[in-house]
Amino acid sequence: METPIGVLRDPVFFQNVKQIKALNQTEAKRIDREAKQVEARSLVSGDVMTLPYDYLVLAMGSEPCIPPISGTDLEGVHTLQGVEDAEALKATMEGGACHHVVIIGGGLIAMKSAEAFVSRRCSLGLDCSVTVVEVLPQVLSFLDPEMALLVQRHLESKGVKVFTGEQVVRIEGENGRATRVVTSALEIAADLVVVATGVRPTVKLAQETGLEIGPTGGIATDLHMCTNDPSIYAVGDCAKTRCLTGPNHCPPTFPSAPPPTSRVG
Ligand SMILES: Cc1cc2nc3c(=O)[nH]c(=O)nc-3n(C[C@H](O)[C@H](O)[C@H](O)COP(=O)(O)OP(=O)(O)OC[C@H]3O[C@@H](n4cnc5c(N)ncnc54)[C@H](O)[C@@H]3O)c2cc1C
């Protein structure tokens, strides 16, 4: 809850400075579109509260995709989503019990993880291998192959082993702890595994309340990020959005609604 220079951004700050009531550790459990209210529960006290709305904005983010392989529940296997995950990985490295890091996936989060592990390995003076395994023929699949190869060569120059075109088929372990990542052709020693195989939009709450889900799995929205309920908007990782540059840009799904500011203001 702090900015990079240590200024606190807690619920008191938001209330006093922005006049926003921020309810931490509170989970939205149900949306009642008829009554226009959200049922939420405090994770601390268990108290249930009802929050009325005129307009509702859903910004529930995404969650890691875990491939359907065995061994993802072993100790030492992580996903990387929030600060707690990063802290856990850092603590494992600092504990000195980490000799072989394997990152499954060759996307952006995998690249950032590899960079962080190499930098930590250097600063702690650890003898620890870092390996990236990607099923596609190249890392960073959105790049041209020539560009992706430059990234791969850079990783390799920092001592990262990169295997492309390799599909992980299982993670093996002993006494409940990960020891190996197995692909169709390789067995790679691993005591710390990061599964970085993409994310999927968090849409359960929206689905349960009957909001439409788009073809890519995000909450369907029009050009103003309005869902098929004119009082509910969806933004960020949980929403389908229009790509303004790519070939897959989606035309508006619903009749355009004016943005919320022009409605309330
Ligand atoms: C390791 C990593 C590195 C990244 N690096 C970059 C980068 O360099 N540049 C970039 O542009 N993007 C980056 N991203 C992606 C970026 O973090 C996301 O695109 C962005 O955080 C999405 O914002 P959001 O508000 O939609 O969702 P989030 O930031 O995920 O926030 C959603 C919040 O909603 C909460 N929530 C969910 N369901 C409920 C519920 N029912 N009730 C109450 N709260 C709920 C969640 O707990 C979460 O706090 C990175 C992601 C990761 C994991």
The ligand as a Tripos MOL2 file, in Angstrom:
@<TRIPOS>MOLECULE
LIG
   53    58     1     0     0
SMALL
NO_CHARGES

@<TRIPOS>ATOM
      1 C1          4.5570  -10.5520  -12.9960 C.3       1 LIG1
      2 C2          3.6930   -9.6120  -13.8170 C.ar      1 LIG1
      3 C3          4.3030   -8.5650  -14.4870 C.ar      1 LIG1
      4 C4          3.5400   -7.6860  -15.2600 C.ar      1 LIG1
      5 N1          4.1580   -6.6600  -15.8990 N.ar      1 LIG1
      6 C5          3.4410   -5.7760  -16.6170 C.ar      1 LIG1
      7 C6          4.0530   -4.6680  -17.2700 C.ar      1 LIG1
      8 O1          5.2610   -4.4800  -17.1860 O.2       1 LIG1
      9 N2          3.2820   -3.8260  -17.9860 N.ar      1 LIG1
     10 C7          1.9150   -4.0010  -18.0890 C.ar      1 LIG1
     11 O2          1.2360   -3.1930  -18.7370 O.2       1 LIG1
     12 N3          1.3150   -5.0550  -17.4800 N.ar      1 LIG1
     13 C8          2.0250   -5.9210  -16.7570 C.ar      1 LIG1
     14 N4          1.4040   -6.9830  -16.1490 N.ar      1 LIG1
     15 C9         -0.0370   -7.1330  -16.3160 C.3       1 LIG1
     16 C10        -0.7730   -6.1750  -15.3770 C.3       1 LIG1
     17 O3         -0.3790   -6.4470  -14.0390 O.3       1 LIG1
     18 C11        -2.2720   -6.3710  -15.5170 C.3       1 LIG1
     19 O4         -2.6350   -6.1920  -16.8720 O.3       1 LIG1
     20 C12        -3.0230   -5.3500  -14.6480 C.3       1 LIG1
     21 O5         -2.6700   -5.5140  -13.2940 O.3       1 LIG1
     22 C13        -4.5170   -5.5490  -14.7960 C.3       1 LIG1
     23 O6         -5.1550   -4.6210  -13.9690 O.3       1 LIG1
     24 P1         -6.6000   -4.9020  -13.4420 P.3       1 LIG1
     25 O7         -6.9850   -3.7380  -12.5850 O.co2     1 LIG1
     26 O8         -7.5000   -5.2820  -14.5740 O.co2     1 LIG1
     27 O9         -6.4870   -6.2380  -12.5570 O.3       1 LIG1
     28 P2         -5.6010   -6.5040  -11.2640 P.3       1 LIG1
     29 O10        -4.4680   -5.5700  -11.1340 O.co2     1 LIG1
     30 O11        -5.3360   -7.9770  -11.2990 O.co2     1 LIG1
     31 O12        -6.6060   -6.1850  -10.0760 O.3       1 LIG1
     32 C14        -7.8000   -6.9380   -9.8650 C.3       1 LIG1
     33 C15        -8.1130   -6.8920   -8.3840 C.3       1 LIG1
     34 O13        -9.4600   -7.3470   -8.1740 O.3       1 LIG1
     35 C16        -9.4880   -8.1580   -7.0120 C.3       1 LIG1
     36 N5        -10.7000   -9.0160   -7.0870 N.ar      1 LIG1
     37 C17       -10.9470  -10.0350   -7.9470 C.ar      1 LIG1
     38 N6        -12.1650  -10.5760   -7.6990 N.ar      1 LIG1
     39 C18       -12.6890   -9.8690   -6.6560 C.ar      1 LIG1
     40 C19       -13.9100   -9.9490   -5.9360 C.ar      1 LIG1
     41 N7        -14.8610  -10.8490   -6.2170 N.pl3     1 LIG1
     42 N8        -14.1110   -9.0590   -4.9180 N.ar      1 LIG1
     43 C20       -13.1720   -8.1210   -4.6110 C.ar      1 LIG1
     44 N9        -11.9900   -8.0050   -5.2450 N.ar      1 LIG1
     45 C21       -11.7640   -8.8790   -6.2660 C.ar      1 LIG1
     46 C22        -8.1750   -8.9210   -7.0700 C.3       1 LIG1
     47 O14        -7.8330   -9.4110   -5.7940 O.3       1 LIG1
     48 C23        -7.2180   -7.8230   -7.5720 C.3       1 LIG1
     49 O15        -6.6590   -7.1010   -6.5140 O.3       1 LIG1
     50 C24         2.1390   -7.8670  -15.3570 C.ar      1 LIG1
     51 C25         1.5190   -8.9320  -14.6780 C.ar      1 LIG1
     52 C26         2.2860   -9.7940  -13.9140 C.ar      1 LIG1
     53 C27         1.6050  -10.9450  -13.1940 C.3       1 LIG1
@<TRIPOS>BOND
     1     1     2 1
     2     2     3 ar
     3     2    52 ar
     4     3     4 ar
     5     4     5 ar
     6     4    50 ar
     7     5     6 ar
     8     6     7 ar
     9     6    13 1
    10     7     8 2
    11     7     9 ar
    12     9    10 ar
    13    10    11 2
    14    10    12 ar
    15    12    13 ar
    16    13    14 ar
    17    14    15 1
    18    14    50 ar
    19    15    16 1
    20    16    17 1
    21    16    18 1
    22    18    19 1
    23    18    20 1
    24    20    21 1
    25    20    22 1
    26    22    23 1
    27    23    24 1
    28    24    25 2
    29    24    26 1
    30    24    27 1
    31    27    28 1
    32    28    29 2
    33    28    30 1
    34    28    31 1
    35    31    32 1
    36    32    33 1
    37    33    34 1
    38    33    48 1
    39    34    35 1
    40    35    36 1
    41    35    46 1
    42    36    37 ar
    43    36    45 ar
    44    37    38 ar
    45    38    39 ar
    46    39    40 ar
    47    39    45 ar
    48    40    41 1
    49    40    42 ar
    50    42    43 ar
    51    43    44 ar
    52    44    45 ar
    53    46    47 1
    54    46    48 1
    55    48    49 1
    56    50    51 ar
    57    51    52 ar
    58    52    53 1
@<TRIPOS>SUBSTRUCTURE
     1 LIG1         1 GROUP 0 **** ****
